[in-house]
Amino acid sequence: MLARCLQIRPKSADFLASRSIAGRVVMTPRKDEQGFIVSDNLMSQKARILLMLGLTTTVNRNELQEMFYHF
């Protein structure tokens, strides 16, 4: 279940995270094609903080996604 979808920039990219404890949001070809950034295994609260920190350095969707895979 996808509980949170935050708009980063209009017509740019959307961010997906799960609020469940065991939930994981993984990248699929369709999500990649639609321009989503997924939180992978982070809870939505932690993913939001990482997104805010990431946006201070870049707005590139691919670089932001790599941050979520790394942390």
N, C-alpha and C positions, 0 to 999 in steps of 0.2 A: 504494500500500500504506500503510495506516494503522498506524503502529508504536506510537504512544503514546496512551493515553487516561487522563487523570488526573481523579479525582473532586474537584470544587471543594467542594461541600457535598452532603450526602445529599439526593437527589431534587431537585436544583437544576439543575446544568449540568455537562456533560462537556466536556473540552478535547481537541481533536484536532490532532496535528502529525505530520509525516513525518520519518523519520530519513534518508531518501535525500538526496543532494546536490541533485538536480534536482527533487525532489518538491515539489508544491504542493498544499495542502489548501484547496479552495475551498468556499464556502458554497453549499449547494443547498437548495431548498425543504424537502426531507425532513429534512436536518440542522438547519435552522432550526426546523422543527416539533418536532423531538425535543429541542431545547434545547442543541445543541452550540455551543461556541465553537471556531472554526477558526483555525489559525496563519497562514493565507494562504501567504506565501512564506518565512516564517522557519523555520530549522532548529529541531529540537525543543529543543536546548540553549538557544538564544537565546530561544525562545518561552517556555520555563519561567521564565527570569529575568524576562522582561516580565510574565508572569502573576503572579509573586510581587510584583513592584513594583506592578502594577495592583491586586492584592488589598489593598495597604496603603491605597488610597484609596477603593475601592468594591467591592461584591460584586454590583452590577447587571450582568447578562449583556450587555445591549446596550452599556453603556459600556465593558466589557472588550473586546467585539468591535471597537468603534471604535478602541481602542488598537492592536489588531493590524492593522487596515486602515491606520492612520496611520503606524505605525513599521514 
